[in-house]
Amino acid sequence: MYEGVVQDLIDELGRLPGVGPKSAQRIAFHLLQAEPTDVRRLADVLMEVKAKVRFCSVCFNVSEDEQCRICRDPRRDRAVLCVVEEYKDVVAIERTREFRGRYHVLGGAISPIDGIGPDQLRIKELMPRLNDGVVLEVVLATDPNLEGEATATYLTRLLRPMGLQVTRLASGLPVGGDLEYADEVTLGRAFAGRRAAE
Amino acid sequence: MYEGVVQDLIDELGRLPGVGPKSAQRIAFHLLQAEPTDVRRLADVLMEVKAKVRFCSVCFNVSEDEQCRICRDPRRDRAVLCVVEEYKDVVAIERTREFRGRYHVLGGAISPIDGIGPDQLRIKELMPRLNDGVVLEVVLATDPNLEGEATATYLTRLLRPMGLQVTRLASGLPVGGDLEYADEVTLGRAFAGRRAAE
């Protein structure tokens, strides 16, 4: 219905996650009226990301170099390795400033329905990192959902026989939330994991 | 928090309408993992749109040529001119296949709060199109909201003294909707505009 290249743009935008046909149209019209330099900046950064960004050869975090900032940082504790599903989980954990160890990005979680088993994740790349006796604790920081739990269970069974300390993030009430609005599983976990009051 | 160019991409995506920080992050991560050819196609079409698309010199519709497809089409009725706010309104009306005349795209609607008066719209470009005696009817198809109504009222006062037939799109109940859910203004308009049953 639209003039050729405008329709092409709407189609391409509609392929992005969370962008439906209406949003794609809205963004396209915005770009049609935007300054050419603004549109060029977006196009340039798209190409730049694909040219520059690769995955850290050690932990598979996103990186602009062969090794990511965290793996290159000598102040990071090499005794603790935090296993996450995705790059965005690294960023979320870094934001807390609670963790000073290093990471390993699996690239997803075990999900048989989606055809993702242990072989599709970067588990074979994880194992050599644990064999040198430097890593003492592995923190499994997968998502607290079905796939994340399955992945954590799988890794626990794999790593514990290696004599490593394997830990998981605490489950419980989110800080700042209302107890009455917590779902029953979360509230149940919060009870099971209750600690002595300080 | 993110590696340089990834943050640049998130920033650029966050500038698009309807894309908040979370969506921008989600789209950026999708693009990080996407095939380079897919990302290049998006970047290319962005540049192509800015290079190729301009506005029709007659009606200010979006066009890849000096005149848009509709203005170039000799089968379109030159006696009827439909005035709309934006390019997307042209597309919406074309989709109905009810209108065989031509268009004039104002580029917005009168909105004093946003600093948009008649001089900011393409009204001075509309006038010469009405002076040659070819156009007999002007259909004011502005949005049925405050700004659209103000624009239509302004244009009616301007055009009627020129001896032109000036019409507006009918207001009333949307087809397929439930009468009980219609807002009172729409229902009031539907009553005021009632017609003899066929």
Interface residues (C-beta under 8 A of the other chain):
Chain A: M1 Y2 E3 G4 V5 V6 D8 L9 E12 L13 R15 L16 P17 G18 V19 S23 Q25 R26 I27 A28 F29 H30 L31 L32 P36 D38 V39 R40 R41 L42 A43 D44 V45 L46 M47 E48 V49 K50 K52 V53 V62 S63 E64 C68 R69 E86 Y87 K88 V91 E94 R95
Chain B: M1 Y2 E3 G4 V5 V6 D8 L9 E12 L13 R15 L16 P17 G18 V19 S23 Q25 R26 I27 A28 F29 H30 L31 L32 P36 D38 V39 R40 R41 L42 A43 D44 V45 L46 M47 E48 V49 K50 K52 V53 V62 S63 E64 C68 R69 E86 Y87 K88 V91 E94 R95
